[in-house]
Amino acid sequence: MHDIFVSIASYRDEFLPFTIESALRNARFPENLTFGICWQAETGENLDAYLGDPRFRILKYAYWESQGYGWSRAQVQKLYRGERYHLLIDSHSCFAKNWDVNLIAQLESQPSSKPLLTTSSPPFTLNDKREVILPWQGTDRDGVPLLRCGQTSPAGWIDIQMSTERSPGPHTRTYLMCCNFVFTHGQWMLDVPEDPGMINACHETALAARSYTHGYDMFLPDAIQVWHLEYRAYREGYRRRVWETKSKAWQAEETERMLRRFQALLYGKGDPAILGGYGLGTARSIAEWAEKAGVDRNRV
């Protein structure tokens, strides 16, 4: 059994210990898991149970030090030490029994030398006994969701969302990515490192385009192995976000910076040199990706 690097960027998340325990409890080989965690901690959060465990590599920051989605996931990638497989999840997730061996089998069965599994993980919630409830199980919403995207002009923002359609079966390709579930080989983090300048969910579109042009083939998983928490399960009824502690000036400046990077990457606007090491690959063209993903590169 090969080792898996589990990437988690956690922001003031009371469910981080739950996520860790679900991953460990449901893995067939928990001894082969390594957790890389960017812990953007709230006062009172506690990970003492894991600090002495060699399977855990943790970078701790006060929550107000956070610089957004791309930054936190780039911090996690600094903890990678060559593990063969990589699982990227949110800090509020739960796992199927034997998820580790199941995901490896699914990945290695795909018809590609550089496969990647991704989808928007279906929801779970908890009952009064803190037991996991899967509300879509056994309904017409069950199954593996397809991904769809919406595009907004003139800026060219792309919003990736869960489709109401479900996968027709194994080896279903996708050209979009959702970062609450990505499973692939660890080499992906070296080939397509997270851009810390992508401060919000636009980083998913950027990663999808960059992965495709670096030769990665994206597939829906054959069966769901990871679920995503319904936000109403939080005590306050909502999940805390980085922007709550940032000034409007910071948000405006960083959003404008991200937009310039995003437009240079996807639409060829401006100087691509601003992307540095976070640009497109040369294995396939961005035009080919856009056509398959349903993105109009002429809308900007």
SETORZA-604872 format. One record per residue: residue number from 1; x negated, y, z of N, C-alpha, C in turn. Coordinates in steps of 0.2 Angstrom, whole numbers, plus 5000, padded with zeros to 4 digits. Layout:
# SETORZA-604872
R  num   n_u   n_v   n_w  ca_u  ca_v  ca_w   c_u   c_v   c_w
R  NUM     X     Y     Z     X     Y     Z     X     Y     Z
...
# end
This chain:
# SETORZA-604872
R  num   n_u   n_v   n_w  ca_u  ca_v  ca_w   c_u   c_v   c_w
R    1  4996  4994  5000  5000  5000  5000  4996  5006  5000
R    2  4997  5011  4995  4993  5017  4995  4996  5022  4999
R    3  4991  5027  5001  4993  5033  5005  4997  5038  5002
R    4  5001  5042  5006  5005  5047  5003  5004  5053  5008
R    5  5003  5059  5004  5002  5065  5007  5009  5069  5007
R    6  5012  5070  5013  5018  5073  5014  5017  5080  5015
R    7  5019  5085  5010  5019  5092  5011  5025  5095  5014
R    8  5024  5099  5019  5030  5102  5022  5028  5109  5024
R    9  5031  5114  5021  5031  5121  5023  5037  5123  5028
R   10  5036  5124  5034  5041  5125  5039  5041  5132  5041
R   11  5047  5135  5041  5048  5142  5043  5053  5142  5049
R   12  5051  5143  5055  5056  5144  5060  5061  5139  5060
R   13  5059  5133  5059  5064  5127  5058  5065  5122  5064
R   14  5070  5122  5067  5072  5118  5073  5072  5111  5071
R   15  5073  5109  5064  5073  5102  5062  5067  5099  5059
R   16  5061  5103  5060  5055  5100  5058  5053  5094  5062
R   17  5054  5093  5068  5052  5087  5071  5057  5081  5069
R   18  5064  5083  5068  5068  5078  5065  5066  5075  5059
R   19  5063  5080  5054  5061  5078  5048  5055  5073  5048
R   20  5050  5075  5052  5044  5071  5053  5046  5064  5056
R   21  5051  5063  5061  5053  5057  5064  5057  5053  5059
R   22  5061  5056  5055  5065  5052  5050  5060  5049  5045
R   23  5055  5053  5043  5050  5050  5038  5046  5044  5041
R   24  5044  5045  5047  5040  5040  5050  5044  5033  5052
R   25  5050  5035  5054  5055  5029  5056  5057  5025  5050
R   26  5058  5028  5045  5061  5025  5039  5055  5022  5034
R   27  5049  5024  5035  5044  5021  5030  5042  5014  5032
R   28  5041  5010  5027  5039  5003  5028  5032  5003  5031
R   29  5028  5008  5028  5021  5008  5031  5019  5015  5033
R   30  5022  5017  5039  5021  5024  5042  5013  5025  5043
R   31  5009  5020  5044  5002  5021  5045  4999  5024  5039
R   32  5002  5024  5033  4999  5026  5027  5001  5033  5025
R   33  5005  5036  5030  5007  5043  5028  5002  5048  5031
R   34  5001  5054  5028  4998  5059  5030  5002  5066  5029
R   35  5003  5069  5035  5007  5075  5034  5003  5082  5034
R   36  5004  5086  5029  5001  5092  5028  5006  5097  5030
R   37  5006  5101  5035  5011  5106  5037  5009  5113  5038
R   38  5012  5117  5035  5011  5125  5036  5017  5126  5041
R   39  5015  5127  5047  5020  5128  5052  5020  5136  5054
R   40  5025  5139  5051  5027  5146  5053  5032  5146  5059
R   41  5029  5146  5064  5032  5144  5071  5036  5150  5074
R   42  5042  5148  5076  5046  5152  5081  5044  5151  5088
R   43  5044  5156  5092  5043  5155  5099  5047  5149  5102
R   44  5044  5144  5105  5047  5139  5108  5047  5132  5104
R   45  5045  5133  5098  5044  5127  5094  5038  5123  5096
R   46  5039  5116  5096  5034  5112  5099  5032  5106  5095
R   47  5026  5105  5093  5024  5099  5089  5018  5095  5093
R   48  5018  5096  5100  5013  5093  5104  5013  5085  5103
R   49  5018  5082  5101  5018  5075  5100  5014  5073  5094
R   50  5012  5077  5090  5009  5076  5084  5002  5078  5083
R   51  5000  5083  5088  4994  5087  5087  4987  5082  5088
R   52  4988  5077  5092  4982  5072  5092  4983  5066  5088
R   53  4987  5066  5083  4988  5061  5078  4984  5062  5072
R   54  4979  5058  5070  4975  5059  5064  4979  5059  5058
R   55  4985  5057  5058  4989  5057  5052  4992  5064  5050
R   56  4991  5069  5055  4994  5076  5055  4988  5081  5054
R   57  4989  5085  5049  4985  5091  5047  4990  5097  5048
R   58  4989  5101  5052  4993  5107  5054  4990  5113  5054
R   59  4992  5118  5050  4990  5125  5050  4996  5129  5053
R   60  4995  5132  5059  5000  5136  5062  4999  5143  5062
R   61  5005  5146  5060  5005  5154  5059  5011  5156  5063
R   62  5010  5162  5066  5016  5165  5069  5021  5167  5063
R   63  5028  5166  5064  5032  5167  5058  5032  5173  5054
R   64  5030  5179  5058  5030  5185  5055  5023  5186  5050
R   65  5019  5181  5051  5013  5181  5046  5014  5178  5039
R   66  5020  5175  5039  5022  5172  5032  5022  5176  5026
R   67  5020  5174  5021  5020  5178  5015  5024  5175  5009
R   68  5029  5170  5011  5034  5168  5006  5032  5160  5004
R   69  5037  5158  5000  5037  5151  4998  5030  5149  4995
R   70  5028  5152  4990  5022  5150  4986  5016  5150  4991
R   71  5016  5155  4995  5010  5156  4999  5010  5150  5004
R   72  5016  5148  5007  5016  5143  5012  5014  5136  5009
R   73  5016  5135  5003  5015  5129  5000  5008  5128  4998
R   74  5005  5134  4996  4998  5134  4994  4994  5133  5000
R   75  4996  5135  5006  4992  5134  5012  4992  5126  5014
R   76  4998  5123  5013  4998  5116  5014  4993  5112  5009
R   77  4993  5114  5003  4988  5111  4998  4981  5111  5000
R   78  4979  5116  5004  4972  5116  5007  4971  5110  5011
R   79  4976  5107  5014  4975  5101  5018  4974  5094  5015
R   80  4975  5094  5008  4975  5088  5004  4968  5085  5004
R   81  4967  5079  5005  4961  5076  5005  4960  5070  5000
R   82  4964  5070  4995  4963  5065  4990  4968  5059  4990
R   83  4973  5059  4994  4978  5054  4995  4981  5053  4988
R   84  4983  5046  4987  4985  5044  4980  4991  5047  4978
R   85  4996  5048  4982  5003  5050  4981  5004  5057  4985
R   86  5009  5060  4982  5011  5067  4985  5019  5067  4985
R   87  5021  5069  4991  5028  5070  4992  5029  5077  4995
R   88  5033  5081  4991  5034  5088  4993  5042  5088  4995
R   89  5043  5091  5001  5050  5091  5004  5051  5097  5008
R   90  5057  5099  5010  5058  5104  5014  5058  5102  5021
R   91  5058  5106  5026  5057  5104  5033  5063  5102  5037
R   92  5069  5101  5033  5075  5099  5035  5078  5094  5031
R   93  5074  5088  5031  5076  5082  5027  5077  5076  5031
R   94  5080  5071  5027  5080  5064  5030  5079  5059  5025
R   95  5077  5053  5027  5075  5048  5022  5078  5042  5022
R   96  5078  5038  5017  5081  5032  5016  5076  5026  5019
R   97  5079  5021  5021  5075  5015  5023  5070  5013  5018
R   98  5063  5012  5020  5058  5010  5015  5057  5015  5009
R   99  5058  5021  5011  5058  5026  5005  5051  5027  5002
R  100  5046  5025  5006  5039  5026  5004  5037  5020  4998
R  101  5039  5014  4999  5038  5009  4994  5043  5010  4988
R  102  5049  5012  4990  5054  5013  4984  5052  5019  4980
R  103  5049  5024  4982  5047  5030  4978  5041  5028  4974
R  104  5036  5024  4977  5030  5022  4973  5033  5018  4967
R  105  5037  5013  4969  5040  5009  4963  5043  5013  4958
R  106  5047  5017  4960  5051  5022  4955  5046  5025  4951
R  107  5041  5029  4954  5036  5033  4950  5032  5029  4945
R  108  5030  5023  4947  5025  5019  4943  5029  5015  4938
R  109  5036  5015  4938  5040  5012  4933  5041  5017  4927
R  110  5040  5023  4928  5042  5028  4923  5037  5027  4917
R  111  5039  5028  4911  5035  5027  4904  5031  5033  4903
R  112  5026  5034  4907  5022  5040  4907  5015  5039  4911
R  113  5010  5042  4908  5003  5041  4912  5003  5047  4918
R  114  5007  5052  4917  5007  5057  4922  5015  5059  4924
R  115  5018  5054  4927  5025  5055  4929  5026  5059  4935
R  116  5032  5062  4936  5034  5066  4942  5041  5065  4943
R  117  5043  5064  4949  5050  5063  4951  5053  5069  4954
R  118  5058  5072  4952  5061  5078  4955  5069  5078  4954
R  119  5072  5081  4959  5079  5082  4958  5081  5087  4964
R  120  5087  5090  4964  5089  5093  4970  5093  5088  4975
R  121  5090  5087  4981  5092  5082  4985  5099  5083  4988
R  122  5103  5078  4987  5110  5079  4990  5110  5080  4997
R  123  5116  5083  5000  5116  5085  5007  5117  5079  5012
R  124  5115  5081  5018  5116  5077  5024  5118  5082  5029
R  125  5122  5079  5034  5123  5083  5040  5123  5078  5046
R  126  5124  5081  5052  5123  5077  5058  5130  5077  5062
R  127  5132  5072  5065  5138  5072  5069  5136  5074  5077
R  128  5141  5073  5081  5139  5076  5088  5134  5071  5092
R  129  5133  5065  5089  5128  5061  5092  5121  5062  5088
R  130  5120  5067  5084  5114  5068  5080  5113  5062  5075
R  131  5118  5059  5073  5118  5053  5068  5119  5056  5061
R  132  5115  5054  5057  5115  5056  5050  5122  5054  5046
R  133  5125  5059  5043  5131  5058  5039  5129  5060  5032
R  134  5131  5056  5027  5130  5058  5020  5137  5059  5017
R  135  5139  5065  5017  5146  5066  5015  5148  5065  5008
R  136  5143  5064  5003  5144  5062  4996  5144  5055  4995
R  137  5142  5051  5000  5141  5044  4998  5148  5041  4997
R  138  5149  5037  4992  5155  5033  4990  5160  5038  4987
R  139  5158  5044  4985  5163  5049  4982  5161  5050  4975
R  140  5165  5054  4971  5163  5055  4964  5157  5060  4964
R  141  5155  5062  4969  5149  5066  4969  5142  5063  4971
R  142  5143  5056  4972  5137  5052  4974  5133  5051  4967
R  143  5127  5049  4969  5122  5048  4963  5116  5053  4963
R  144  5113  5053  4958  5107  5057  4957  5108  5063  4953
R  145  5108  5069  4956  5110  5075  4952  5106  5077  4946
R  146  5108  5079  4941  5105  5083  4936  5103  5090  4938
R  147  5098  5093  4935  5097  5100  4936  5099  5104  4930
R  148  5101  5110  4932  5103  5115  4927  5100  5122  4929
R  149  5100  5127  4924  5097  5133  4926  5101  5139  4923
R  150  5101  5144  4926  5104  5150  4924  5099  5155  4923
R  151  5100  5160  4918  5095  5165  4916  5098  5172  4916
R  152  5094  5176  4919  5097  5183  4919  5092  5188  4916
R  153  5095  5192  4911  5092  5197  4908  5093  5204  4911
R  154  5089  5209  4910  5083  5209  4906  5076  5206  4909
R  155  5077  5205  4916  5070  5203  4919  5068  5196  4918
R  156  5073  5192  4916  5071  5185  4914  5071  5180  4920
R  157  5074  5182  4926  5075  5177  4931  5078  5171  4929
R  158  5075  5165  4932  5078  5159  4931  5080  5155  4937
R  159  5086  5153  4938  5089  5150  4944  5090  5143  4943
R  160  5086  5139  4946  5087  5131  4945  5092  5129  4951
R  161  5097  5125  4948  5103  5123  4953  5104  5116  4952
R  162  5108  5113  4956  5110  5106  4956  5116  5106  4951
R  163  5116  5102  4946  5122  5101  4941  5128  5096  4945
R  164  5134  5097  4942  5139  5093  4944  5138  5086  4941
R  165  5134  5086  4935  5133  5079  4932  5128  5075  4936
R  166  5128  5068  4935  5124  5064  4938  5120  5060  4933
R  167  5114  5057  4935  5110  5054  4931  5113  5047  4928
R  168  5112  5046  4921  5115  5040  4918  5112  5034  4920
R  169  5106  5034  4923  5102  5028  4924  5094  5029  4925
R  170  5090  5024  4925  5083  5025  4926  5080  5028  4920
R  171  5074  5031  4921  5070  5035  4916  5073  5041  4913
R  172  5078  5044  4917  5081  5050  4914  5076  5056  4915
R  173  5074  5059  4909  5070  5065  4910  5073  5071  4912
R  174  5069  5076  4915  5072  5082  4916  5066  5087  4915
R  175  5068  5093  4913  5062  5098  4912  5062  5104  4917
R  176  5066  5103  4922  5067  5108  4928  5064  5104  4934
R  177  5063  5108  4939  5060  5105  4945  5064  5109  4951
R  178  5065  5105  4957  5067  5107  4963  5063  5105  4968
R  179  5060  5110  4972  5055  5108  4977  5057  5106  4984
R  180  5064  5104  4984  5065  5101  4990  5064  5093  4989
R  181  5062  5091  4983  5060  5084  4982  5056  5084  4976
R  182  5050  5083  4977  5045  5081  4971  5041  5075  4974
R  183  5040  5070  4970  5036  5065  4971  5031  5063  4965
R  184  5025  5063  4966  5020  5062  4960  5014  5059  4963
R  185  5009  5059  4959  5002  5058  4961  4999  5064  4964
R  186  4994  5063  4969  4991  5068  4972  4987  5073  4967
R  187  4985  5070  4962  4981  5074  4957  4985  5080  4954
R  188  4992  5080  4955  4996  5085  4953  4994  5092  4956
R  189  4992  5091  4963  4991  5097  4966  4984  5101  4964
R  190  4980  5097  4961  4974  5099  4958  4975  5102  4951
R  191  4979  5099  4948  4980  5101  4941  4985  5107  4940
R  192  4990  5107  4945  4995  5112  4945  4996  5115  4952
R  193  4991  5119  4954  4991  5121  4961  4996  5126  4962
R  194  4999  5127  4968  5005  5131  4970  5002  5138  4969
R  195  5006  5143  4966  5004  5150  4965  5006  5154  4971
R  196  5002  5156  4975  5004  5160  4981  5008  5166  4980
R  197  5007  5169  4973  5010  5175  4971  5018  5174  4970
R  198  5020  5168  4969  5027  5167  4968  5031  5166  4975
R  199  5033  5172  4977  5035  5172  4984  5042  5169  4985
R  200  5046  5168  4980  5053  5165  4981  5054  5159  4976
R  201  5061  5158  4975  5062  5152  4972  5060  5152  4965
R  202  5058  5157  4962  5055  5157  4955  5049  5152  4954
R  203  5046  5151  4960  5040  5146  4959  5042  5140  4957
R  204  5049  5137  4957  5051  5131  4955  5050  5131  4947
R  205  5053  5136  4944  5053  5137  4937  5046  5137  4934
R  206  5041  5141  4938  5034  5142  4936  5031  5135  4936
R  207  5032  5131  4942  5029  5124  4942  5032  5120  4937
R  208  5038  5120  4935  5041  5115  4930  5037  5117  4923
R  209  5037  5123  4922  5033  5125  4915  5026  5123  4915
R  210  5023  5125  4921  5016  5123  4921  5014  5116  4921
R  211  5019  5112  4925  5018  5105  4925  5019  5102  4918
R  212  5024  5104  4914  5025  5101  4908  5019  5103  4903
R  213  5017  5109  4903  5011  5111  4899  5005  5108  4901
R  214  5004  5105  4907  4998  5101  4909  4999  5094  4907
R  215  5004  5092  4904  5005  5085  4902  5009  5081  4906
R  216  5012  5083  4912  5016  5079  4916  5023  5078  4913
R  217  5026  5072  4914  5033  5071  4912  5037  5070  4918
R  218  5042  5074  4918  5047  5075  4924  5053  5070  4923
R  219  5054  5066  4928  5060  5062  4928  5064  5063  4934
R  220  5071  5061  4934  5075  5061  4940  5073  5054  4943
R  221  5074  5054  4950  5073  5048  4953  5078  5043  4951
R  222  5076  5036  4951  5081  5031  4950  5087  5031  4955
R  223  5085  5032  4961  5090  5032  4967  5087  5037  4972
R  224  5092  5040  4976  5090  5045  4981  5087  5042  4987
R  225  5081  5045  4989  5077  5042  4994  5077  5048  5000
R  226  5078  5054  4998  5078  5060  5002  5084  5064  5002
R  227  5087  5066  5008  5092  5071  5008  5091  5077  5011
R  228  5095  5082  5009  5093  5089  5012  5099  5092  5016
R  229  5097  5095  5022  5102  5097  5027  5106  5102  5025
R  230  5113  5101  5026  5118  5107  5025  5116  5112  5030
R  231  5115  5119  5028  5113  5124  5032  5118  5125  5038
R  232  5124  5124  5037  5129  5125  5043  5127  5121  5049
R  233  5123  5116  5048  5121  5112  5054  5116  5115  5059
R  234  5113  5121  5057  5109  5125  5061  5113  5128  5067
R  235  5110  5129  5072  5114  5132  5078  5118  5139  5076
R  236  5114  5143  5073  5117  5149  5071  5122  5149  5065
R  237  5122  5143  5061  5126  5142  5055  5122  5144  5049
R  238  5116  5146  5050  5112  5148  5044  5104  5147  5045
R  239  5101  5146  5040  5093  5145  5040  5090  5152  5040
R  240  5085  5153  5044  5081  5159  5044  5076  5159  5038
R  241  5075  5165  5036  5071  5166  5030  5066  5172  5031
R  242  5061  5171  5027  5055  5175  5028  5057  5183  5027
R  243  5061  5184  5023  5063  5191  5021  5066  5195  5027
R  244  5068  5192  5032  5071  5195  5038  5066  5199  5042
R  245  5060  5197  5042  5055  5201  5046  5050  5206  5041
R  246  5052  5206  5035  5048  5210  5030  5051  5217  5029
R  247  5047  5222  5028  5050  5228  5026  5053  5228  5019
R  248  5057  5233  5017  5060  5234  5010  5054  5235  5006
R  249  5049  5239  5008  5044  5241  5004  5040  5235  5002
R  250  5038  5230  5007  5035  5224  5005  5039  5220  5000
R  251  5045  5219  5002  5049  5215  4997  5049  5218  4990
R  252  5050  5224  4989  5050  5227  4983  5043  5227  4979
R  253  5038  5228  4983  5031  5227  4980  5029  5220  4978
R  254  5031  5215  4982  5029  5208  4981  5034  5205  4975
R  255  5040  5208  4975  5044  5205  4970  5042  5208  4963
R  256  5040  5214  4963  5038  5217  4956  5031  5213  4954
R  257  5027  5212  4959  5021  5208  4957  5023  5201  4955
R  258  5027  5198  4958  5029  5191  4956  5033  5191  4949
R  259  5037  5196  4948  5040  5197  4941  5035  5198  4935
R  260  5030  5202  4937  5024  5203  4932  5021  5196  4930
R  261  5020  5192  4935  5017  5185  4934  5021  5181  4931
R  262  5028  5181  4933  5033  5176  4930  5034  5178  4922
R  263  5034  5184  4921  5035  5186  4914  5029  5185  4909
R  264  5023  5185  4912  5017  5183  4909  5017  5176  4907
R  265  5019  5172  4912  5018  5165  4912  5024  5162  4907
R  266  5030  5164  4908  5035  5161  4904  5037  5165  4897
R  267  5036  5171  4897  5038  5175  4891  5032  5178  4887
R  268  5026  5177  4890  5021  5180  4886  5020  5188  4886
R  269  5023  5191  4891  5023  5198  4892  5018  5200  4897
R  270  5014  5205  4894  5008  5208  4899  5002  5204  4898
R  271  4998  5205  4902  4991  5201  4902  4991  5195  4906
R  272  4990  5189  4902  4990  5183  4906  4984  5182  4910
R  273  4979  5186  4910  4973  5185  4915  4975  5187  4922
R  274  4981  5190  4923  4983  5191  4930  4985  5185  4933
R  275  4986  5179  4930  4988  5173  4932  4982  5169  4936
R  276  4976  5171  4933  4970  5168  4936  4971  5160  4935
R  277  4970  5156  4940  4970  5149  4940  4977  5146  4940
R  278  4982  5150  4939  4989  5148  4940  4993  5148  4933
R  279  4989  5147  4928  4992  5148  4921  4995  5142  4918
R  280  4996  5142  4912  4999  5136  4908  4994  5131  4907
R  281  4996  5125  4905  4991  5120  4903  4990  5120  4895
R  282  4986  5116  4893  4985  5116  4885  4988  5109  4882
R  283  4991  5105  4886  4993  5098  4883  4999  5099  4879
R  284  5003  5104  4881  5009  5105  4877  5011  5113  4878
R  285  5015  5115  4873  5016  5122  4873  5022  5124  4877
R  286  5022  5131  4879  5027  5134  4883  5034  5134  4879
R  287  5033  5135  4872  5039  5135  4868  5043  5129  4868
R  288  5039  5123  4868  5042  5117  4868  5046  5115  4875
R  289  5042  5117  4880  5046  5117  4887  5052  5121  4887
R  290  5052  5127  4885  5058  5131  4885  5064  5129  4881
R  291  5062  5126  4875  5067  5123  4871  5071  5117  4874
R  292  5067  5113  4878  5070  5107  4881  5073  5109  4887
R  293  5071  5114  4891  5074  5116  4897  5080  5121  4896
R  294  5081  5123  4890  5087  5128  4889  5085  5135  4891
R  295  5079  5137  4890  5077  5144  4892  5076  5148  4886
R  296  5079  5153  4885  5078  5158  4879  5072  5163  4881
R  297  5066  5162  4877  5061  5166  4879  5061  5173  4875
R  298  5066  5174  4871  5067  5180  4868  5072  5185  4872
R  299  5074  5183  4878  5079  5187  4882  5075  5192  4886
R  300  5069  5192  4886  5065  5197  4890  5061  5202  4885
# end
